Amino acid sequence: MDRTDLDLYFDGRLSNLRSVASLIQEVCRSLALDETTSYHIELAVVEAITNCIRHAFGEESSRPMHVVTAVKDDSLLIRVSDRGRPVKLELPPRGRVGSVPELLQEGGRGLFLICSLMDRVEQVSDAEGNTLVMTKALDRA
C-alpha cells in the first residue's frame, strides 16, 4: 500500500533547509526508522535541495521547490523537484559510488553523499525542471 507522508511546496532558499530537514525527521520518526537511517535520509534530502538551489537556480532568485515522500512496498521514495534550468547530473553506475571526492575540494561531495546514503537515485530533467528521485529500503525488522 502506498502512503504519502509529506507533500511540501516551498521557496528554494538555503534559509528554508532547517525547516525541511525537521519535516523529513518527522517522516522518519513516523516510520520508526533508527537514528542512523533517519540521519542518512535527512542528509541526502538536504544535499539534494542544496544542489538544486546552487546549480539549477544559479545566481537567480529562489524558485519554487517540491518535496514528496511516499512509502511504496518496503521502500521510502523521496522526490525533490525544482523549476530551475535543466541540469544533467553524472550519477555513478548503479551499485558503485566510486571514490571519495577530495575533502578540500569545493563542491562535488553532495551527489557522492546522496548516492552513498540512498539505495537508488534517479534524475529526470525536462522543460518543466528537474526531479531527483531517491529510494531507501525500509528495514522493519
Secondary structure by P-SEA (a helix, b strand, c coil): cccccccccccccccaaaaaaaaaaaaaaaacccaaaaaaaaaaaaaaaaaaaacccccccccbbbbbbbbcccbbbbbbbbcccbbbbbcccccccccccccccccaaaaaaaaacccbbbbbbcccbbbbbbbbbbccc
